[in-house]
Amino acid sequence: MQDNIKKLSAPTIIQTVIDLRTSVKQARLKNKTIALVPTMGALHDGHMELVRTGLKHANHVIVSIFVNPTQFGAGEDLSSYPRTWDADLEKLTATGAHTIFFPSVDEMYPDGFETTISVSGVSEPLEGAQRPSHFDGVATVVSKLLLQSLPDIALFGEKDWQQLQVIKRMTADLNIPVKITGVPIVRDKNGLALSSRNAYLNEEQYKIACHLNKTLLAMAEKLKEKETIDGVQQWGVAQLKQAGFDAIDYLEICDAATLGKPGIGPLRILAAVKCGKARLIDNIGV
């Protein structure tokens, strides 16, 4: 691994908006297309799949690393959120990212900053109900990153399905000229969706966590067999309780696009559970 990394060019590290815009301008003058992969660092192979997908769709990939304080609520894990800069740089070098945008909080939210972007409707249930103001923070920082870099395409993991729908709604409503693309969830060998917060799990909690995706898969099969939505949801909640999760924030079957009540369109099963210090989310299409 180390020898291979040495043969690749390390990404250019940029910390200011003005330098980022200068870099993008230079890439555009060379007729390069731009992909943006927004992250909060603590990178795993799910993030690397976003980068690899970006490399397929564009010839210059920017990865932002910014632990965004405005999307964390009171009592959440902002201060303890994993920060693994050296490992992140190594992974991005190995994967072939071209630029890392690594701004400070002051760079993103300078003195006097008072603007918040709020997306109604799709942001309100599920995570929105559990974490008030969370999606305001997400929409605000993502809009800033998109306008700072003006990429052709921006890539987001489908593990954060509701976030993906919020960002699609925001960019459409604000006419931000970027293609928002979701990338399928990357899972480990036991089906657990990769997440930076999986690092909080001990061995016993990990075994419990692996029941989340198994339950969602079983629920999807029950729906395909025409069992009732209410019945399947109740069965799923019982399964998660039996598995030993500390709390179930939600487990719901929703319209895949609006996250409202199921209609005639595709469905999505979405869940958020707590296991020890870790809050895990997952979803599956039906």
N, C-alpha and C positions, 0 to 999 in steps of 0.2 A: 504493500500500500504506500509506504513512505517513498519508495523509489519512483513509483508511478506519479505521485503527487509532484515530486521535484521536476519531472519532465513537463508538467503542465504549467501554464502561466497562472500565477495567483490572481484572483480577481482584484480589480482596482477598488480601493476602499474610499468612499466619499462620505463626508459628514455634514455637508451644508447643502441647502437647496440650490444656491447659486452655482455651486460646483456640479451638482447633479444635472441641472439644466444645461450647463456648458457641455458636459459629457454627452448628454442626449443629442444636443445640436451637432456635435462632432460626428456622432454615429449616423445621424440623418444625412449629413453631407456626404457620407460614404454609401448612401442608399441602403442603410441597414434598417431592418424592421426590429421593433422593440417589444420584448415581453417583460412584464413585471410580476414578480412573485412576492407578495407581502407576507411577512412572517413576524413572529415575536421571538425568534431564535429558539434555542434548545432543540436544534434541528434533528429530525429522524428521517427514515426512508420515505415517509409520507411527503415530507417537504421536498426531498430529492426527486420524487416522482413529479412534483410540480415543476421543478427545474428542468428535468428531462423532457417533460411535455412542452415547456416553453422553448427548449432548444429545437424541437420539431417544428414549431410554428413561427419562430423568429430567429434571426441570426445575431441578436444581442440580448442577453438576459440579465435583468437587474433583479437582485434579491434585496428586499428591505428587511432589516432587523431592528425592530423597535418595540419594546414592551410598553404598550400604550396605556398610560395610567387612567385615561378617561373611560375605558371600558371595564374597569374593575370597580365593583361596589364596595361599600363599607364592610370590613371583615373578610374580604376575599384575599387571595394569595399574591397580591402585587409585590410585597417585599420579599416573599420567599419563592416567587416564580423562578424556575431554573434559568440560569444565565451561564451559557457554556461557549463563550466566544472562540476559544482556541479550537475546540472540536468543531464548531460551526464553520470556521474558516477552512479547516482541513477538508470537511465534507464538500463544501462548495467548490474548492479548488479541484478536488477529485472528480466532481460531477461536471465541471466546465462552465460554471457561471462566470459572467464577464465583469459584473460590477456588484459591489455590496454597498447599499445605502444604509449607513449606520448613524442616524442623527441622535442628538441629545434631546432630552425633554424640552429644554429651552429653545432648541432650534425648531421643534415642531409646534410648541406652544409658547411663543415669546410673551414678554410682559404686555398686558393689554389685550390678550386674546380673549374674545367673548362670543365667538360664533359656534353654534351647535347645529348639526343637521339631524333632523328627526324624520324617520320614514314611518308613516302611519300604516295601519292595516296588517301587513305581513309580519311586522316586528312585534305585534302586541301579544299574541298567545305564547305558550311554551316558555322559551328562554326569556322573552320579554316580560312575561308575568312573574317569573322567578327572579329575574335580575333587572329591576327597573333602571333605566338609563343606559344599560349595557349596549344596546344597539345604537343609541345616540352616539356613544363613544366610538363604536365601530364605523358607523356611517361617516362621522366627521373625519376620522383619521384616514379612512380609505379614500374619501373624496380628495383629501389633501395629497395623498400619495399619487393618485391618478393625475391630478392637475400639476403636480411637481414634475412628473416624468412623462406625461402624455404618451403612454405606450399604445401599441396597436392592439395588444391583448394582455389581459391580466388573469392570472390563474389562482383558483381557490379550491381547497379540498372539499369534497362532498360530505365529509364527516360533519362539518358545520353547515348542514343543509339549510337551516333557517337563515343563517348569515348570508349564504350564497343568494338566496331569494331576495333578501333585503338589499344587497349590493346591486343585483340586477335591476330591481325596482328603482333604486336611487339613480343609477347611471342613465336609465331610460328617461326618468322624469327630468333630470338636469341636463340632458343632451350631452353627456360627456362622451366624446367620440372614442370609445374603447370597447372591444369585444370581451365580455366577461365569460370565462369558461370554467366550468366545474370539472374537477378531476376525480375519478372514482376513489373510494376509500382504500387505503393500503392497510392490510391486516397482518398480524403475526401468524405463526403456524397454528395457533389455537383459535384464530378468528377474532381476537381482540383488536379493535381499531387502534392504530398507532397514535399516540398522543404524548406530548411533552409531560403531561401530568401522570402518565403511567409510572414515572420514576418514583412517585409517592407510594406505590403499592409494595407491600412485603409479599413473601411467598404465598401465604395463606390468602391474603386479599386478592392476589393475582388469580388464584384458582376460582374465587368467587366472581371476579370481574369477567372471566371467560364465559360465564353463563349469560351475559347480556346479549351478545350477538346470537347465541343459540336460541334464546327466547324469541328474539325478533324474527329469526328464520322460521321458527315453528309457527309463530303468529301469521306470517305471510302465507304459509301453507294452509292454515285453517281458513284464511280469507279466500284463498283460491278454491277451497272446497265448499264455499258459499255459507260458511258459518257467519253468524251475525257480528257486526262490528262491536257492539256493546259486549257481547259474550266473549269475543276474542280478547278485547281489552281487559276484562275482568280476569280471564284466565292468565294473561300475561303478567298482570300485577301480582297475582297469587304465586306464579312461578318465580318472579324476582324476589319476593319476600321469602319464599322457601329457600332460595339460593343463598340468602344471608346478607344481602345488601343492607347498609345502615339506614338508607332512606331512598325513597323514590320521589324525585321532584315531579316527574311526569312520565307517562307512557300513553301515547295517544296515536290514533289512526286519523290522518288528516288528508285533505286535498293537497297533492304534492306541490302545487304552484302557489296557492294562496295560504296554505296552512290553516284554512277554515274547515268547516264541517265537510265531510266527504260528499262529493257530488257525483257527476258522471265521468269526471276525468280520472287520471291516474292517482293512486293513493301513495302515501308515505307513512311508515310507522316510525315515530321519533321517541327517543327516551333520554332521560337524564337521571342518573343515579349517583349515590354517594357510597364510597367504599373506603373506610378509613379517612385519610386526608384527601383522597382523590375524588374529584367530581368528574364522572365519565359521561360522555354523550355518544350516541350512536343512532343510526337510522338505516332503513332499508326500503327500497321501492317495492310496490306490489303491482 
